[in-house]
Amino acid sequence: MTKWKTKFNFLYTKSHYLFIFIDTKNPKAYKMKLKFIHSTRLIINLRIRMPIIFLNLLIVIFTFCNNEKIQNIGNSGFELSKPDKTIILSSELNEISGIDFYKDGQLICQQDENANLYFVDRGSGKLKNKIEIPLIGDFEDIQMVDSTLYMLKNNGTIYEFNAFKLSEGNYTKYPTILTQKNDTEGLGFDKKTNSLLIACKSKPGIDDTNPETEKTRNIYQFNLQTKKLSDQAFLKINLGEIAKYGIQKFMPSGIAVHPLTGYFYIISANSKALLVYDRENKIISATKLNPKLFQQPEGICFDPEGKYLIISNEGKQSKPNILIFNKL
């Protein structure tokens, strides 16, 4: 059997490393030593004289080790692998984006192609009502606060409605310092600070000249007392930190605050992931979602008691739906 001689220079950066040594002086026999090394950076130099069959084995092992593993951490508090209920929606809601609790067991939904609102019975899943709102633009999310409904446009503008007189079409408009470059997609309510939370899907910062902002995805506060937006991020998602758990290109599409714990739940349709943060900006859990179940998760909310987590999915390969998950 023909022998082959080569030299491998292999650079690998990770928290765990695998050294592989193969002795092939005797082509009929070889030894393999496996040793895990903890390091921040290392270079592996291997000089190998071996039959091609052993070389192929080594390449397979290296390929396996180089695959990035998905490592979910923490506990979201909900059984995300199995919804308690699935509500199939009509194609009219293919672009469903925002979702929240309304009243009398109904969910209020909005699609991002216009500002029209849809009311779905949480029990039966039937569409109970539809109200056309005469607004034009890309509307991304909605949020109920007592008797007021807030609607978010992708340029950071907030619209305020009387939630129980929506058919009248009256509203108050609040422009913010955020723009379409930020691509504001998520809107939540933080009762503790009496503020709306706005999640930026794209450009995270207000300052174009600061390169540090490109390393995060930011959440801003809109104070409901002053009707002003904070110029500093309330919550920052460190993209480098969540990459350690196999979550890449996280772009927030929705945000909700758990009514009991006060934790911030942030979902991303782009990376099919759910992050949970505490009020100190620390990660409680990071979960990669099953793409077969979550075809494009856009909206997120809780019931008022915090027993159920509700996520809306746009229609892609299948019909749009609403998934309701039980508390663990």
C-alpha positions as CSV (number, residue, x, y, z in Angstrom):
1,M,0.0,0.0,0.0
2,T,1.3,3.4,-1.0
3,K,2.3,5.6,1.9
4,W,1.8,9.4,1.9
5,K,3.7,12.0,3.8
6,T,2.4,15.5,4.6
7,K,2.3,18.2,7.3
8,F,-0.9,19.7,8.8
9,N,-1.1,23.2,10.3
10,F,-4.4,23.4,12.0
11,L,-5.6,26.6,13.8
12,Y,-8.6,26.2,16.0
13,T,-10.1,28.7,18.6
14,K,-12.6,27.3,21.1
15,S,-12.9,26.5,24.8
16,H,-12.3,22.8,24.3
17,Y,-9.8,21.2,21.8
18,L,-9.1,17.8,20.5
19,F,-5.5,16.6,19.9
20,I,-5.2,13.6,17.6
21,F,-2.0,11.7,17.1
22,I,-1.8,8.7,14.7
23,D,1.3,6.5,14.6
24,T,1.4,4.8,11.2
25,K,4.9,3.5,11.0
26,N,3.3,0.1,10.7
27,P,0.5,0.5,8.1
28,K,-1.2,-2.6,9.6
29,A,-1.4,-1.1,13.0
30,Y,-1.9,2.4,14.5
31,K,-2.4,4.0,17.8
32,M,-4.7,7.0,18.5
33,K,-4.4,9.2,21.5
34,L,-7.3,11.6,22.4
35,K,-6.7,14.3,24.8
36,F,-8.9,17.3,25.7
37,I,-7.0,20.5,26.2
38,H,-8.4,23.7,27.8
39,S,-7.0,26.7,26.1
40,T,-7.8,30.1,24.5
41,R,-5.9,29.5,21.3
42,L,-3.6,26.8,20.0
43,I,-1.9,25.5,16.8
44,I,-1.7,21.9,16.0
45,N,1.2,20.7,13.9
46,L,1.0,17.2,12.7
47,R,3.5,15.3,10.7
48,I,1.9,12.1,9.4
49,R,3.2,9.2,7.3
50,M,0.2,7.1,6.6
51,P,-1.8,5.1,4.1
52,I,-4.5,7.3,2.5
53,I,-7.2,5.4,4.4
54,F,-5.9,6.8,7.7
55,L,-5.6,10.3,6.2
56,N,-9.3,10.2,5.2
57,L,-10.2,9.1,8.8
58,L,-8.3,12.1,10.2
59,I,-10.1,14.5,7.8
60,V,-13.5,13.1,8.9
61,I,-12.5,13.6,12.6
62,F,-11.4,17.2,12.0
63,T,-14.6,18.0,10.0
64,F,-16.7,16.6,12.9
65,C,-14.9,18.6,15.5
66,N,-15.2,21.8,13.5
67,N,-19.0,21.7,13.3
68,E,-20.4,24.3,15.7
69,K,-22.8,22.7,18.2
70,I,-26.0,24.3,19.3
71,Q,-25.9,24.7,23.0
72,N,-29.1,25.8,24.6
73,I,-28.6,27.3,28.1
74,G,-30.9,28.0,31.0
75,N,-34.6,27.5,31.1
76,S,-37.1,29.7,29.4
77,G,-39.9,28.5,31.8
78,F,-42.0,27.1,28.9
79,E,-42.2,23.9,27.0
80,L,-41.0,25.2,23.7
81,S,-40.8,21.8,22.0
82,K,-44.5,21.1,22.2
83,P,-47.2,23.7,22.1
84,D,-50.3,23.2,24.2
85,K,-52.4,24.6,21.4
86,T,-51.9,25.5,17.7
87,I,-54.2,28.0,16.0
88,I,-54.1,27.8,12.2
89,L,-54.8,31.2,10.6
90,S,-56.2,32.2,7.2
91,S,-53.9,33.3,4.4
92,E,-55.1,36.8,5.0
93,L,-52.7,36.8,8.0
94,N,-49.7,35.4,6.1
95,E,-47.7,38.4,7.2
96,I,-48.8,38.3,10.8
97,S,-46.4,40.2,12.9
98,G,-47.7,41.7,16.2
99,I,-49.8,39.9,18.7
100,D,-51.2,40.6,22.2
101,F,-54.0,39.8,24.6
102,Y,-57.1,41.9,24.0
103,K,-60.2,41.1,26.1
104,D,-62.8,38.4,26.6
105,G,-60.3,35.7,25.7
106,Q,-59.4,37.3,22.4
107,L,-56.0,37.8,20.9
108,I,-55.4,40.9,18.8
109,C,-53.2,40.5,15.8
110,Q,-51.7,42.7,13.1
111,Q,-49.9,42.0,9.9
112,D,-47.0,44.1,8.7
113,E,-48.3,45.0,5.2
114,N,-50.8,47.4,6.7
115,A,-52.3,48.6,10.0
116,N,-55.4,46.4,9.9
117,L,-56.2,44.5,13.2
118,Y,-57.7,41.0,13.6
119,F,-59.3,39.5,16.7
120,V,-58.9,35.8,17.2
121,D,-60.7,33.7,19.9
122,R,-58.0,32.0,22.0
123,G,-60.2,29.0,22.7
124,S,-61.8,28.2,19.4
125,G,-59.1,29.8,17.1
126,K,-61.9,31.5,15.1
127,L,-61.5,35.0,13.7
128,K,-64.1,37.1,15.6
129,N,-63.6,40.5,14.0
130,K,-61.5,42.7,11.7
131,I,-61.0,46.4,11.9
132,E,-59.4,48.3,9.0
133,I,-57.1,51.1,10.1
134,P,-56.6,53.8,7.5
135,L,-52.8,54.0,7.8
136,I,-50.2,53.2,5.1
137,G,-46.7,51.8,5.8
138,D,-44.8,48.9,7.4
139,F,-46.3,48.3,10.8
140,E,-44.5,45.7,12.9
141,D,-45.9,45.2,16.3
142,I,-48.7,46.1,18.8
143,Q,-49.0,46.4,22.5
144,M,-52.0,46.7,24.8
145,V,-51.6,48.8,28.0
146,D,-54.9,48.9,29.9
147,S,-57.4,50.6,27.6
148,T,-54.7,51.9,25.1
149,L,-53.4,50.1,22.1
150,Y,-49.9,51.1,20.8
151,M,-48.7,50.3,17.3
152,L,-45.1,50.4,16.1
153,K,-44.0,51.3,12.6
154,N,-40.6,50.1,11.3
155,N,-39.2,53.7,11.4
156,G,-39.6,54.0,15.1
157,T,-42.9,55.9,15.1
158,I,-45.5,55.0,17.7
159,Y,-49.3,55.3,17.2
160,E,-51.6,55.5,20.1
161,F,-55.3,54.4,19.9
162,N,-58.2,53.9,22.3
163,A,-58.2,50.1,22.3
164,F,-62.0,49.9,22.7
165,K,-62.9,52.6,20.1
166,L,-60.6,51.4,17.3
167,S,-63.3,51.6,14.6
168,E,-63.3,55.4,15.1
169,G,-59.8,55.5,13.6
170,N,-58.6,58.2,15.9
171,Y,-54.9,58.1,17.0
172,T,-52.0,60.1,18.3
173,K,-48.7,59.9,16.5
174,Y,-45.3,60.0,18.3
175,P,-42.2,60.1,16.1
176,T,-38.9,59.1,17.8
177,I,-35.2,59.6,17.1
178,L,-35.1,56.0,15.7
179,T,-35.4,55.6,11.9
180,Q,-36.0,53.0,9.3
181,K,-32.3,52.2,9.4
182,N,-32.9,50.8,12.9
183,D,-35.8,48.7,11.5
184,T,-37.9,48.7,14.7
185,E,-39.8,45.4,14.8
186,G,-40.5,44.6,18.5
187,L,-42.8,46.4,20.9
188,G,-43.3,45.4,24.5
189,F,-44.5,47.0,27.8
190,D,-42.4,47.2,31.0
191,K,-44.8,47.8,33.9
192,K,-42.1,48.5,36.4
193,T,-40.8,51.5,34.4
194,N,-44.1,52.4,32.8
195,S,-42.5,52.3,29.4
196,L,-42.8,50.7,26.0
197,L,-39.7,48.7,24.8
198,I,-38.7,49.0,21.2
199,A,-36.4,46.4,19.7
200,C,-34.2,47.3,16.8
201,K,-33.9,44.5,14.2
202,S,-31.1,46.1,12.2
203,K,-28.9,49.1,13.0
204,P,-28.8,49.0,16.8
205,G,-27.5,52.5,17.6
206,I,-28.7,56.1,17.2
207,D,-25.1,57.2,16.5
208,D,-23.9,56.2,13.0
209,T,-20.3,57.0,13.9
210,N,-19.9,54.5,16.8
211,P,-18.6,51.1,15.5
212,E,-19.2,49.5,18.9
213,T,-23.0,49.6,18.2
214,E,-22.6,47.0,15.4
215,K,-21.6,44.4,18.0
216,T,-25.1,44.6,19.7
217,R,-28.8,44.6,19.1
218,N,-30.4,47.3,21.2
219,I,-33.7,47.8,23.0
220,Y,-34.9,51.3,23.8
221,Q,-37.5,52.7,26.3
222,F,-40.3,55.0,25.4
223,N,-41.6,56.6,28.6
224,L,-45.4,56.6,28.7
225,Q,-45.5,59.5,31.1
226,T,-43.3,61.9,29.1
227,K,-43.9,60.3,25.7
228,K,-40.2,60.5,25.0
229,L,-37.6,57.9,23.9
230,S,-34.4,57.4,25.9
231,D,-31.3,58.2,23.9
232,Q,-29.4,55.3,25.6
233,A,-30.2,51.6,25.1
234,F,-32.2,50.1,27.9
235,L,-31.0,46.5,27.1
236,K,-28.2,45.3,24.9
237,I,-27.9,41.9,23.2
238,N,-24.2,41.1,22.9
239,L,-23.9,39.2,19.6
240,G,-20.5,37.8,20.5
241,E,-21.9,36.4,23.8
242,I,-24.9,34.6,22.2
243,A,-22.7,33.3,19.4
244,K,-21.1,31.0,22.0
245,Y,-24.4,29.1,22.1
246,G,-24.6,28.7,18.4
247,I,-27.0,31.7,17.8
248,Q,-25.8,33.7,14.8
249,K,-27.3,36.8,13.1
250,F,-29.8,37.5,15.9
251,M,-32.2,40.2,14.7
252,P,-35.1,40.8,17.1
253,S,-38.5,40.5,15.7
254,G,-40.5,40.7,18.9
255,I,-40.2,41.4,22.6
256,A,-42.4,40.7,25.6
257,V,-42.1,41.1,29.4
258,H,-43.2,38.3,31.7
259,P,-45.9,39.8,34.0
260,L,-44.6,37.9,37.1
261,T,-40.8,37.6,36.8
262,G,-40.2,40.8,34.8
263,Y,-37.8,38.9,32.5
264,F,-37.5,40.1,28.9
265,Y,-38.3,37.6,26.2
266,I,-36.8,38.5,22.8
267,I,-37.5,36.4,19.7
268,S,-35.7,36.4,16.3
269,A,-37.3,35.1,13.1
270,N,-34.0,35.4,11.3
271,S,-32.0,33.0,13.6
272,K,-35.0,31.1,15.0
273,A,-34.0,31.7,18.5
274,L,-35.4,33.0,21.8
275,L,-33.4,34.9,24.4
276,V,-34.4,35.6,28.0
277,Y,-32.8,38.4,29.9
278,D,-33.1,39.6,33.5
279,R,-33.2,43.2,34.6
280,E,-29.4,43.3,35.0
281,N,-28.9,42.6,31.3
282,K,-27.8,39.0,32.0
283,I,-28.9,36.0,29.9
284,I,-31.3,33.7,31.7
285,S,-31.7,31.4,28.8
286,A,-30.8,31.1,25.1
287,T,-32.8,28.6,23.0
288,K,-32.5,27.6,19.3
289,L,-36.1,27.0,18.1
290,N,-37.2,24.1,16.0
291,P,-37.6,25.5,12.4
292,K,-40.2,22.9,11.6
293,L,-42.4,24.3,14.4
294,F,-41.3,27.9,14.2
295,Q,-41.4,28.7,10.5
296,Q,-41.0,32.4,11.0
297,P,-41.6,33.6,14.6
298,E,-42.5,37.3,14.5
299,G,-44.8,38.2,17.4
300,I,-44.6,37.3,21.1
301,C,-46.8,37.9,24.2
302,F,-48.0,36.4,27.5
303,D,-51.4,36.0,29.0
304,P,-52.0,38.5,31.9
305,E,-51.2,35.7,34.5
306,G,-48.0,34.6,32.9
307,K,-49.2,31.0,32.5
308,Y,-48.9,30.9,28.7
309,L,-46.3,32.1,26.2
310,I,-47.8,32.9,22.8
311,I,-45.9,33.2,19.6
312,S,-47.1,34.0,16.1
313,N,-45.6,32.6,12.9
314,E,-45.9,34.1,9.4
315,G,-47.0,31.8,6.7
316,K,-44.1,30.4,4.6
317,Q,-44.1,26.8,3.6
318,S,-47.4,26.3,5.5
319,K,-50.2,28.5,6.8
320,P,-49.6,31.2,9.4
321,N,-50.3,30.1,13.0
322,I,-50.3,31.0,16.6
323,L,-48.5,28.7,19.1
324,I,-49.5,28.7,22.8
325,F,-47.1,27.1,25.2
326,N,-47.7,26.0,28.8
327,K,-45.6,27.1,31.7
328,L,-43.2,24.4,33.0
